[in-house]
Every structure is written in structure tokens, then in C-alpha cells.
């Protein structure tokens, strides 16, 4: 559920700004955000599993 909320916030995110400031393409910026969300999700699953 949290992932959908976060992804919704990134829906209108200015990927062009990231592309310009970090010398990457907009597609690479989108991929980086997807990767970041994946890492967060993995860590939350691990935390929830350890605390169950």
C-alpha cells in the first residue's frame, strides 16, 4: 500500500530536473527511483519479518 502512495507522489515528479542536474537521462532517473523504492520495500519486508 505504501508503495502505491509513494509511486503516486513520484507520478508528477520532475525527472527532467534530475536528468539535467545529474547528467543522466529521464529514463535513468525513473529507473533510479524504481530501484530506490525496491530497496525500501525489501528493507521494510525484512524489518516486518524480524519483528513478527
CHARMM-style PDB file with segment names, atoms N, HN, CA, C and O in Angstrom:
ATOM      1  N   UNK     1       0.824  -1.191   0.000  1.00  0.00      PROA
ATOM      2  CA  UNK     1       0.000   0.000   0.000  1.00  0.00      PROA
ATOM      3  C   UNK     1       0.874   1.264   0.000  1.00  0.00      PROA
ATOM      4  O   UNK     1       0.606   2.205  -0.746  1.00  0.00      PROA
ATOM      5  N   UNK     2       1.905   1.279   0.827  1.00  0.00      PROA
ATOM      6  HN  UNK     2       2.123   0.514   1.433  1.00  0.00      PROA
ATOM      7  CA  UNK     2       2.771   2.457   0.887  1.00  0.00      PROA
ATOM      8  C   UNK     2       3.424   2.704  -0.455  1.00  0.00      PROA
ATOM      9  O   UNK     2       3.614   3.851  -0.860  1.00  0.00      PROA
ATOM     10  N   UNK     3       3.772   1.620  -1.153  1.00  0.00      PROA
ATOM     11  HN  UNK     3       3.618   0.688  -0.824  1.00  0.00      PROA
ATOM     12  CA  UNK     3       4.461   1.774  -2.436  1.00  0.00      PROA
ATOM     13  C   UNK     3       3.585   2.522  -3.439  1.00  0.00      PROA
ATOM     14  O   UNK     3       4.079   3.372  -4.180  1.00  0.00      PROA
ATOM     15  N   UNK     4       2.298   2.214  -3.466  1.00  0.00      PROA
ATOM     16  HN  UNK     4       1.897   1.524  -2.864  1.00  0.00      PROA
ATOM     17  CA  UNK     4       1.384   2.900  -4.379  1.00  0.00      PROA
ATOM     18  C   UNK     4       1.304   4.388  -4.044  1.00  0.00      PROA
ATOM     19  O   UNK     4       1.279   5.236  -4.936  1.00  0.00      PROA
ATOM     20  N   UNK     5       1.265   4.693  -2.744  1.00  0.00      PROA
ATOM     21  HN  UNK     5       1.286   4.005  -2.019  1.00  0.00      PROA
ATOM     22  CA  UNK     5       1.211   6.106  -2.334  1.00  0.00      PROA
ATOM     23  C   UNK     5       2.475   6.849  -2.736  1.00  0.00      PROA
ATOM     24  O   UNK     5       2.412   7.970  -3.242  1.00  0.00      PROA
ATOM     25  N   UNK     6       3.618   6.225  -2.510  1.00  0.00      PROA
ATOM     26  HN  UNK     6       3.669   5.315  -2.099  1.00  0.00      PROA
ATOM     27  CA  UNK     6       4.887   6.869  -2.872  1.00  0.00      PROA
ATOM     28  C   UNK     6       4.996   6.997  -4.386  1.00  0.00      PROA
ATOM     29  O   UNK     6       5.401   8.040  -4.900  1.00  0.00      PROA
ATOM     30  N   UNK     7       4.631   5.930  -5.099  1.00  0.00      PROA
ATOM     31  HN  UNK     7       4.302   5.083  -4.681  1.00  0.00      PROA
ATOM     32  CA  UNK     7       4.693   5.969  -6.564  1.00  0.00      PROA
ATOM     33  C   UNK     7       3.780   7.073  -7.100  1.00  0.00      PROA
ATOM     34  O   UNK     7       4.123   7.744  -8.073  1.00  0.00      PROA
ATOM     35  N   UNK     8       2.626   7.261  -6.470  1.00  0.00      PROA
ATOM     36  HN  UNK     8       2.347   6.716  -5.680  1.00  0.00      PROA
ATOM     37  CA  UNK     8       1.707   8.318  -6.881  1.00  0.00      PROA
ATOM     38  C   UNK     8       2.360   9.691  -6.711  1.00  0.00      PROA
ATOM     39  O   UNK     8       2.183  10.574  -7.550  1.00  0.00      PROA
ATOM     40  N   UNK     9       3.113   9.866  -5.627  1.00  0.00      PROA
ATOM     41  HN  UNK     9       3.256   9.148  -4.945  1.00  0.00      PROA
ATOM     42  CA  UNK     9       3.809  11.135  -5.411  1.00  0.00      PROA
ATOM     43  C   UNK     9       4.873  11.369  -6.480  1.00  0.00      PROA
ATOM     44  O   UNK     9       5.118  12.505  -6.885  1.00  0.00      PROA
ATOM     45  N   UNK    10       5.497  10.289  -6.932  1.00  0.00      PROA
ATOM     46  HN  UNK    10       5.298   9.366  -6.604  1.00  0.00      PROA
ATOM     47  CA  UNK    10       6.522  10.417  -7.960  1.00  0.00      PROA
ATOM     48  C   UNK    10       5.934  10.518  -9.361  1.00  0.00      PROA
ATOM     49  O   UNK    10       6.667  10.757 -10.321  1.00  0.00      PROA
ATOM     50  N   UNK    11       4.615  10.339  -9.495  1.00  0.00      PROA
ATOM     51  HN  UNK    11       4.019  10.146  -8.715  1.00  0.00      PROA
ATOM     52  CA  UNK    11       3.965  10.397 -10.810  1.00  0.00      PROA
ATOM     53  C   UNK    11       4.228  11.735 -11.504  1.00  0.00      PROA
ATOM     54  O   UNK    11       4.476  11.772 -12.710  1.00  0.00      PROA
ATOM     55  N   UNK    12       4.173  12.827 -10.747  1.00  0.00      PROA
ATOM     56  HN  UNK    12       3.972  12.797  -9.768  1.00  0.00      PROA
ATOM     57  CA  UNK    12       4.389  14.153 -11.325  1.00  0.00      PROA
ATOM     58  C   UNK    12       5.760  14.718 -10.967  1.00  0.00      PROA
ATOM     59  O   UNK    12       5.995  15.921 -11.084  1.00  0.00      PROA
ATOM     60  N   UNK    13       6.646  13.856 -10.539  1.00  0.00      PROA
ATOM     61  HN  UNK    13       6.455  12.879 -10.444  1.00  0.00      PROA
ATOM     62  CA  UNK    13       7.995  14.265 -10.174  1.00  0.00      PROA
ATOM     63  C   UNK    13       8.724  14.788 -11.403  1.00  0.00      PROA
ATOM     64  O   UNK    13       8.492  14.308 -12.512  1.00  0.00      PROA
ATOM     65  N   UNK    14       9.592  15.755 -11.218  1.00  0.00      PROA
ATOM     66  HN  UNK    14       9.781  16.145 -10.317  1.00  0.00      PROA
ATOM     67  CA  UNK    14      10.316  16.375 -12.327  1.00  0.00      PROA
ATOM     68  C   UNK    14      11.592  15.585 -12.639  1.00  0.00      PROA
ATOM     69  O   UNK    14      12.687  15.946 -12.207  1.00  0.00      PROA
ATOM     70  N   UNK    15      11.421  14.513 -13.392  1.00  0.00      PROA
ATOM     71  HN  UNK    15      10.532  14.220 -13.742  1.00  0.00      PROA
ATOM     72  CA  UNK    15      12.569  13.678 -13.760  1.00  0.00      PROA
ATOM     73  C   UNK    15      13.530  14.429 -14.674  1.00  0.00      PROA
ATOM     74  O   UNK    15      14.722  14.122 -14.700  1.00  0.00      PROA
ATOM     75  N   UNK    16      13.034  15.404 -15.419  1.00  0.00      PROA
ATOM     76  HN  UNK    16      12.066  15.654 -15.399  1.00  0.00      PROA
ATOM     77  CA  UNK    16      13.901  16.212 -16.285  1.00  0.00      PROA
ATOM     78  C   UNK    16      14.897  16.999 -15.440  1.00  0.00      PROA
ATOM     79  O   UNK    16      16.047  17.176 -15.842  1.00  0.00      PROA
ATOM     80  N   UNK    17      14.463  17.472 -14.275  1.00  0.00      PROA
ATOM     81  HN  UNK    17      13.529  17.329 -13.949  1.00  0.00      PROA
ATOM     82  CA  UNK    17      15.349  18.219 -13.379  1.00  0.00      PROA
ATOM     83  C   UNK    17      16.498  17.318 -12.936  1.00  0.00      PROA
ATOM     84  O   UNK    17      17.660  17.722 -12.975  1.00  0.00      PROA
ATOM     85  N   UNK    18      16.170  16.103 -12.515  1.00  0.00      PROA
ATOM     86  HN  UNK    18      15.226  15.775 -12.484  1.00  0.00      PROA
ATOM     87  CA  UNK    18      17.218  15.161 -12.108  1.00  0.00      PROA
ATOM     88  C   UNK    18      18.154  14.885 -13.275  1.00  0.00      PROA
ATOM     89  O   UNK    18      19.374  14.874 -13.112  1.00  0.00      PROA
ATOM     90  N   UNK    19      17.582  14.664 -14.444  1.00  0.00      PROA
ATOM     91  HN  UNK    19      16.591  14.673 -14.576  1.00  0.00      PROA
ATOM     92  CA  UNK    19      18.389  14.377 -15.630  1.00  0.00      PROA
ATOM     93  C   UNK    19      19.373  15.510 -15.901  1.00  0.00      PROA
ATOM     94  O   UNK    19      20.544  15.262 -16.185  1.00  0.00      PROA
ATOM     95  N   UNK    20      18.905  16.742 -15.814  1.00  0.00      PROA
ATOM     96  HN  UNK    20      17.953  16.944 -15.584  1.00  0.00      PROA
ATOM     97  CA  UNK    20      19.770  17.898 -16.061  1.00  0.00      PROA
ATOM     98  C   UNK    20      20.849  18.053 -14.997  1.00  0.00      PROA
ATOM     99  O   UNK    20      22.000  18.344 -15.320  1.00  0.00      PROA
ATOM    100  N   UNK    21      20.486  17.860 -13.737  1.00  0.00      PROA
ATOM    101  HN  UNK    21      19.550  17.623 -13.475  1.00  0.00      PROA
ATOM    102  CA  UNK    21      21.427  18.095 -12.647  1.00  0.00      PROA
ATOM    103  C   UNK    21      22.417  16.954 -12.424  1.00  0.00      PROA
ATOM    104  O   UNK    21      23.485  17.164 -11.850  1.00  0.00      PROA
ATOM    105  N   UNK    22      22.074  15.768 -12.868  1.00  0.00      PROA
ATOM    106  HN  UNK    22      21.206  15.597 -13.334  1.00  0.00      PROA
ATOM    107  CA  UNK    22      22.953  14.626 -12.635  1.00  0.00      PROA
ATOM    108  C   UNK    22      23.476  14.000 -13.923  1.00  0.00      PROA
ATOM    109  O   UNK    22      24.080  12.928 -13.906  1.00  0.00      PROA
ATOM    110  N   UNK    23      23.234  14.684 -15.036  1.00  0.00      PROA
ATOM    111  HN  UNK    23      22.743  15.555 -15.049  1.00  0.00      PROA
ATOM    112  CA  UNK    23      23.750  14.254 -16.344  1.00  0.00      PROA
ATOM    113  C   UNK    23      23.359  12.811 -16.673  1.00  0.00      PROA
ATOM    114  O   UNK    23      24.181  12.009 -17.117  1.00  0.00      PROA
ATOM    115  N   UNK    24      22.080  12.509 -16.440  1.00  0.00      PROA
ATOM    116  HN  UNK    24      21.412  13.160 -16.079  1.00  0.00      PROA
ATOM    117  CA  UNK    24      21.532  11.210 -16.813  1.00  0.00      PROA
ATOM    118  C   UNK    24      20.257  11.453 -17.610  1.00  0.00      PROA
ATOM    119  O   UNK    24      19.737  12.568 -17.640  1.00  0.00      PROA
ATOM    120  N   UNK    25      19.764  10.418 -18.245  1.00  0.00      PROA
ATOM    121  HN  UNK    25      20.186   9.512 -18.220  1.00  0.00      PROA
ATOM    122  CA  UNK    25      18.519  10.568 -18.999  1.00  0.00      PROA
ATOM    123  C   UNK    25      17.320  10.502 -18.048  1.00  0.00      PROA
ATOM    124  O   UNK    25      17.437  10.042 -16.912  1.00  0.00      PROA
ATOM    125  N   UNK    26      16.176  10.967 -18.530  1.00  0.00      PROA
ATOM    126  HN  UNK    26      16.081  11.340 -19.453  1.00  0.00      PROA
ATOM    127  CA  UNK    26      14.962  10.873 -17.723  1.00  0.00      PROA
ATOM    128  C   UNK    26      14.633   9.414 -17.435  1.00  0.00      PROA
ATOM    129  O   UNK    26      14.171   9.084 -16.343  1.00  0.00      PROA
ATOM    130  N   UNK    27      14.868   8.548 -18.401  1.00  0.00      PROA
ATOM    131  HN  UNK    27      15.244   8.817 -19.288  1.00  0.00      PROA
ATOM    132  CA  UNK    27      14.609   7.119 -18.195  1.00  0.00      PROA
ATOM    133  C   UNK    27      15.499   6.566 -17.088  1.00  0.00      PROA
ATOM    134  O   UNK    27      15.051   5.755 -16.277  1.00  0.00      PROA
ATOM    135  N   UNK    28      16.759   7.000 -17.049  1.00  0.00      PROA
ATOM    136  HN  UNK    28      17.123   7.659 -17.707  1.00  0.00      PROA
ATOM    137  CA  UNK    28      17.661   6.559 -15.984  1.00  0.00      PROA
ATOM    138  C   UNK    28      17.184   7.084 -14.631  1.00  0.00      PROA
ATOM    139  O   UNK    28      17.286   6.385 -13.622  1.00  0.00      PROA
ATOM    140  N   UNK    29      16.670   8.300 -14.607  1.00  0.00      PROA
ATOM    141  HN  UNK    29      16.588   8.868 -15.426  1.00  0.00      PROA
ATOM    142  CA  UNK    29      16.140   8.869 -13.363  1.00  0.00      PROA
ATOM    143  C   UNK    29      14.943   8.056 -12.881  1.00  0.00      PROA
ATOM    144  O   UNK    29      14.828   7.756 -11.693  1.00  0.00      PROA
ATOM    145  N   UNK    30      14.058   7.704 -13.801  1.00  0.00      PROA
ATOM    146  HN  UNK    30      14.151   7.948 -14.766  1.00  0.00      PROA
ATOM    147  CA  UNK    30      12.890   6.883 -13.440  1.00  0.00      PROA
ATOM    148  C   UNK    30      13.338   5.512 -12.917  1.00  0.00      PROA
ATOM    149  O   UNK    30      12.785   4.993 -11.947  1.00  0.00      PROA
ATOM    150  N   UNK    31      14.336   4.944 -13.568  1.00  0.00      PROA
ATOM    151  HN  UNK    31      14.786   5.366 -14.356  1.00  0.00      PROA
ATOM    152  CA  UNK    31      14.859   3.647 -13.132  1.00  0.00      PROA
ATOM    153  C   UNK    31      15.462   3.760 -11.729  1.00  0.00      PROA
ATOM    154  O   UNK    31      15.275   2.873 -10.897  1.00  0.00      PROA
ATOM    155  N   UNK    32      16.177   4.841 -11.472  1.00  0.00      PROA
ATOM    156  HN  UNK    32      16.329   5.563 -12.148  1.00  0.00      PROA
ATOM    157  CA  UNK    32      16.790   5.043 -10.158  1.00  0.00      PROA
ATOM    158  C   UNK    32      15.719   5.125  -9.070  1.00  0.00      PROA
ATOM    159  O   UNK    32      15.888   4.561  -7.988  1.00  0.00      PROA
ATOM    160  N   UNK    33      14.625   5.820  -9.351  1.00  0.00      PROA
ATOM    161  HN  UNK    33      14.488   6.278 -10.229  1.00  0.00      PROA
ATOM    162  CA  UNK    33      13.533   5.923  -8.379  1.00  0.00      PROA
ATOM    163  C   UNK    33      12.903   4.550  -8.157  1.00  0.00      PROA
ATOM    164  O   UNK    33      12.625   4.176  -7.018  1.00  0.00      PROA
ATOM    165  N   UNK    34      12.678   3.805  -9.222  1.00  0.00      PROA
ATOM    166  HN  UNK    34      12.905   4.108 -10.147  1.00  0.00      PROA
ATOM    167  CA  UNK    34      12.129   2.452  -9.088  1.00  0.00      PROA
ATOM    168  C   UNK    34      13.048   1.570  -8.248  1.00  0.00      PROA
ATOM    169  O   UNK    34      12.590   0.800  -7.404  1.00  0.00      PROA
ATOM    170  N   UNK    35      14.349   1.693  -8.491  1.00  0.00      PROA
ATOM    171  HN  UNK    35      14.722   2.318  -9.177  1.00  0.00      PROA
ATOM    172  CA  UNK    35      15.321   0.909  -7.725  1.00  0.00      PROA
ATOM    173  C   UNK    35      15.289   1.309  -6.253  1.00  0.00      PROA
ATOM    174  O   UNK    35      15.337   0.450  -5.373  1.00  0.00      PROA
ATOM    175  N   UNK    36      15.210   2.607  -5.986  1.00  0.00      PROA
ATOM    176  HN  UNK    36      15.171   3.306  -6.701  1.00  0.00      PROA
ATOM    177  CA  UNK    36      15.143   3.110  -4.616  1.00  0.00      PROA
ATOM    178  C   UNK    36      13.916   2.546  -3.903  1.00  0.00      PROA
ATOM    179  O   UNK    36      14.010   2.087  -2.764  1.00  0.00      PROA
ATOM    180  N   UNK    37      12.764   2.581  -4.578  1.00  0.00      PROA
ATOM    181  HN  UNK    37      12.688   2.954  -5.503  1.00  0.00      PROA
ATOM    182  CA  UNK    37      11.542   2.055  -3.979  1.00  0.00      PROA
ATOM    183  C   UNK    37      11.661   0.557  -3.711  1.00  0.00      PROA
ATOM    184  O   UNK    37      11.149   0.062  -2.707  1.00  0.00      PROA
ATOM    185  N   UNK    38      12.329  -0.154  -4.596  1.00  0.00      PROA
ATOM    186  HN  UNK    38      12.746   0.249  -5.411  1.00  0.00      PROA
ATOM    187  CA  UNK    38      12.541  -1.584  -4.396  1.00  0.00      PROA
ATOM    188  C   UNK    38      13.389  -1.869  -3.163  1.00  0.00      PROA
ATOM    189  O   UNK    38      13.093  -2.790  -2.403  1.00  0.00      PROA
ATOM    190  N   UNK    39      14.437  -1.085  -2.965  1.00  0.00      PROA
ATOM    191  HN  UNK    39      14.677  -0.336  -3.583  1.00  0.00      PROA
ATOM    192  CA  UNK    39      15.305  -1.254  -1.797  1.00  0.00      PROA
ATOM    193  C   UNK    39      14.521  -0.959  -0.521  1.00  0.00      PROA
ATOM    194  O   UNK    39      14.625  -1.698   0.458  1.00  0.00      PROA
ATOM    195  N   UNK    40      13.748   0.106  -0.531  1.00  0.00      PROA
ATOM    196  HN  UNK    40      13.664   0.706  -1.327  1.00  0.00      PROA
ATOM    197  CA  UNK    40      12.940   0.449   0.643  1.00  0.00      PROA
ATOM    198  C   UNK    40      11.965  -0.681   0.954  1.00  0.00      PROA
ATOM    199  O   UNK    40      11.805  -1.067   2.112  1.00  0.00      PROA
ATOM    200  N   UNK    41      11.318  -1.208  -0.078  1.00  0.00      PROA
ATOM    201  HN  UNK    41      11.448  -0.894  -1.019  1.00  0.00      PROA
ATOM    202  CA  UNK    41      10.359  -2.294   0.121  1.00  0.00      PROA
ATOM    203  C   UNK    41      11.043  -3.527   0.714  1.00  0.00      PROA
ATOM    204  O   UNK    41      10.507  -4.149   1.631  1.00  0.00      PROA
ATOM    205  N   UNK    42      12.217  -3.883   0.199  1.00  0.00      PROA
ATOM    206  HN  UNK    42      12.652  -3.378  -0.547  1.00  0.00      PROA
ATOM    207  CA  UNK    42      12.954  -5.037   0.724  1.00  0.00      PROA
ATOM    208  C   UNK    42      13.304  -4.842   2.191  1.00  0.00      PROA
ATOM    209  O   UNK    42      13.185  -5.773   2.988  1.00  0.00      PROA
ATOM    210  N   UNK    43      13.730  -3.649   2.548  1.00  0.00      PROA
ATOM    211  HN  UNK    43      13.826  -2.893   1.901  1.00  0.00      PROA
ATOM    212  CA  UNK    43      14.100  -3.380   3.941  1.00  0.00      PROA
ATOM    213  C   UNK    43      12.889  -3.427   4.859  1.00  0.00      PROA
ATOM    214  O   UNK    43      12.974  -3.933   5.978  1.00  0.00      PROA
ATOM    215  N   UNK    44      11.757  -2.899   4.389  1.00  0.00      PROA
ATOM    216  HN  UNK    44      11.688  -2.488   3.480  1.00  0.00      PROA
ATOM    217  CA  UNK    44      10.540  -2.951   5.202  1.00  0.00      PROA
ATOM    218  C   UNK    44      10.063  -4.384   5.401  1.00  0.00      PROA
ATOM    219  O   UNK    44       9.622  -4.748   6.491  1.00  0.00      PROA
ATOM    220  N   UNK    45      10.149  -5.192   4.359  1.00  0.00      PROA
ATOM    221  HN  UNK    45      10.508  -4.896   3.474  1.00  0.00      PROA
ATOM    222  CA  UNK    45       9.767  -6.601   4.480  1.00  0.00      PROA
ATOM    223  C   UNK    45      10.667  -7.283   5.507  1.00  0.00      PROA
ATOM    224  O   UNK    45      10.186  -8.041   6.349  1.00  0.00      PROA
ATOM    225  N   UNK    46      11.957  -7.018   5.441  1.00  0.00      PROA
ATOM    226  HN  UNK    46      12.347  -6.402   4.757  1.00  0.00      PROA
ATOM    227  CA  UNK    46      12.903  -7.617   6.387  1.00  0.00      PROA
ATOM    228  C   UNK    46      12.590  -7.184   7.817  1.00  0.00      PROA
ATOM    229  O   UNK    46      12.586  -8.009   8.731  1.00  0.00      PROA
ATOM    230  N   UNK    47      12.332  -5.908   8.007  1.00  0.00      PROA
ATOM    231  HN  UNK    47      12.336  -5.239   7.264  1.00  0.00      PROA
ATOM    232  CA  UNK    47      12.007  -5.395   9.342  1.00  0.00      PROA
ATOM    233  C   UNK    47      10.734  -6.049   9.863  1.00  0.00      PROA
ATOM    234  O   UNK    47      10.679  -6.485  11.013  1.00  0.00      PROA
ATOM    235  N   UNK    48       9.711  -6.116   9.016  1.00  0.00      PROA
ATOM    236  HN  UNK    48       9.755  -5.762   8.082  1.00  0.00      PROA
ATOM    237  CA  UNK    48       8.444  -6.717   9.438  1.00  0.00      PROA
ATOM    238  C   UNK    48       8.604  -8.199   9.750  1.00  0.00      PROA
ATOM    239  O   UNK    48       7.977  -8.709  10.678  1.00  0.00      PROA
ATOM    240  N   UNK    49       9.437  -8.891   8.984  1.00  0.00      PROA
ATOM    241  HN  UNK    49       9.947  -8.476   8.230  1.00  0.00      PROA
ATOM    242  CA  UNK    49       9.675 -10.315   9.217  1.00  0.00      PROA
ATOM    243  C   UNK    49      10.406 -10.523  10.537  1.00  0.00      PROA
ATOM    244  O   UNK    49      10.075 -11.433  11.298  1.00  0.00      PROA
ATOM    245  N   UNK    50      11.392  -9.687  10.807  1.00  0.00      PROA
ATOM    246  HN  UNK    50      11.661  -8.948  10.189  1.00  0.00      PROA
ATOM    247  CA  UNK    50      12.165  -9.810  12.044  1.00  0.00      PROA
ATOM    248  C   UNK    50      11.332  -9.468  13.268  1.00  0.00      PROA
ATOM    249  O   UNK    50      11.576  -9.998  14.352  1.00  0.00      PROA
ATOM    250  N   UNK    51      10.356  -8.591  13.109  1.00  0.00      PROA
ATOM    251  HN  UNK    51      10.158  -8.159  12.229  1.00  0.00      PROA
ATOM    252  CA  UNK    51       9.537  -8.158  14.241  1.00  0.00      PROA
ATOM    253  C   UNK    51       8.246  -8.955  14.387  1.00  0.00      PROA
ATOM    254  O   UNK    51       7.434  -8.666  15.266  1.00  0.00      PROA
ATOM    255  N   UNK    52       8.052  -9.945  13.541  1.00  0.00      PROA
ATOM    256  HN  UNK    52       8.711 -10.180  12.826  1.00  0.00      PROA
ATOM    257  CA  UNK    52       6.801 -10.729  13.597  1.00  0.00      PROA
ATOM    258  C   UNK    52       6.845 -11.749  14.710  1.00  0.00      PROA
ATOM    259  OT1 UNK    52       5.883 -12.492  14.904  1.00  0.00      PROA
TER     260      UNK     52
END
